[in-house]
Amino acid sequence: MATPFLAGLAIAAAALAGRYGIQAWQAIKTRPPKPKIRKFYEGGFQTTMTKREAALILGVRENVTPDKVKEAHRRVMVANHPDAGGSHYLASKINEAKDVMLGKTKGSGSAF
């Protein structure tokens, strides 16, 4: 007599757990997706560009290899190139950031 009762209780528990799982899955699916795009530097520019500011603009650390700097420069320039509707001012600052990170200038070599 207890066996059918326990079997029914187990089936009811499984049904409730399944219902809860389906509701949780639907709630997860309807959440807005988190953007997977990295945010770039959004601050204003300093009068003389420092290595820290250059690293923030390019989205790299201050002590990365030149290859990583060039790769980051290419990635940021694709998003902000003047030929693709980007700003000439931002493009010059991105180029200046690359030069500062590679040690080619001491900063503020921008035409603007």
Buried (B, 14 or more C-beta within 10 A) or exposed (E): EEEEEEEEEEEEEEEEEEEEEEEEEEEEEEEEEEEEEEEBBEEEBEEEBEBEBBBBBBBBEEEBEEEEBBBBBEBBBEEBBEEEEBEEBBBBBBBBBBBBBEEEBEBEBBEE
